[in-house]
């Protein structure tokens, strides 16, 4: 494997996926969440969850809002290390934290396909319960 960097530097996968976890999946204010979606997703983005496909930023915002409404106040999604990626594909491992900052019983991995430095597709993979 070459240690030389490609002349075409890809997007900052870590910055975008952390922002997605914190400013979108962690944002209870619908208007702020929608602004973050515009910043970090392409307009025709698609969210893939187990058993469901959500297309378009308005629908994604509504889906995230419903998820947050179903969780205890203060629940956040915290990255477990930096995102890694190349050639337009990246992943970020995460876990949920309750309102007191303690680990909640859910964790998973976001796998994202990028287009023009933004998320085009996001696959949310939830770890099996232990």
N, C-alpha and C positions, 0 to 999 in steps of 0.2 A: 504494500500500500504506500502510495506516495505521500510524503509529508508536505508537498507543495499545495497551496490553496488554489482553487479554481479561480480563473479570472472573473467569472460570473458568480459573485457572492449571492447566496440565497437570502431569503427573509430571516429576520431574527425570530426563529421559531419559539425560543424560550419567552421572549417578551410578549409575543402575540398569544401564546397558549396560557401564560400566566394571567394576562389581561382578560382572556376569555373566562378563566376560572373565577377571577376576582371581580371584574367589572360587569360581567354578564351573568354568570351563574351565581354570583354572590350579591347581585344588585336587586333589591326589593322595589326600588323606585322604577316604574315602567318607563318613564321618559328618559332617565339616565341610562337604563339598560338598552333602550332602543338606540340612543346616540352611540353607545359603545359598540353595538352590533354594526352600525354604519361604519365605524372606524376600523373594526377588525375582521369583518366578514364581507365577502362579495355580495352584491344585491340578490343574487339568485341562490344563496347558500342553502344547504340541506343538512339537517340534523338527523342522524340515525341512532335510534335507541332500540333496545330489545322489544320487538313487537310493534314498532312504530317508525314512520318516516315523516318528518316535518319539513316542508319546503317553504322558503321565503322568510325574510327577516321579521315581519310582523307576526307570523305564526310561531317562529322560534321564540320570540320575546314572550308571547302568550304562554307557550309551553313551559318556559323557564319560570315565568311568574306563577303558574299553577304549581310547579314543583316546589318553589320557595314557600308558597302559601301552605303547602302540606307539611312543611318541616317546622320544627320549633324555632321561635325567634332567635336570631343570632347565629343560626347554622351557617357555616362557611365551607368552602371547598379549598383545601390547602395543598399546594404542590408538594410532592415527595421527591425533591431534587429537580434539577434542570430538565427542560424539554430537550429531546434529541431529534434530529431529523436531517434529511438531505434529499435532493432531487424532488422537492415539492411534497414530501411526506414527513410528518413529524408526530411524536407522541409525548404525552405528559402523564405521569402517574400522579394520583392525587388521593386524598382521603378527606372525609367530611369531619368537621370539628363542630361540637355542639356550642351553644351560646356561651359556655364557660371556657372555650378553647381546648376542651378535652376531646380526644378521638371518639367519634361516633362509629357505630358498627357498619359503616359502608365505606368502601374504597373502590378505586377502579383506574381505568386508563382512558384517556382521550386520544384518539388517533385522528389526525387531521390531514386532509388533502388541501394544499395551498394553490392559489392562483393569484398572480400579481401581488404577492406578499401578504395576502389575506386568506382567511379560511373559506374554502369552497364547500367542503364536506367535513362533517365532524361525526365520528363514530364513537359513541359512549359505551364503553365496556365495563360492566360492574363485576367486581370480584365475587366469587361464590361466598356465601355466608360460611363462617368457620365455627 
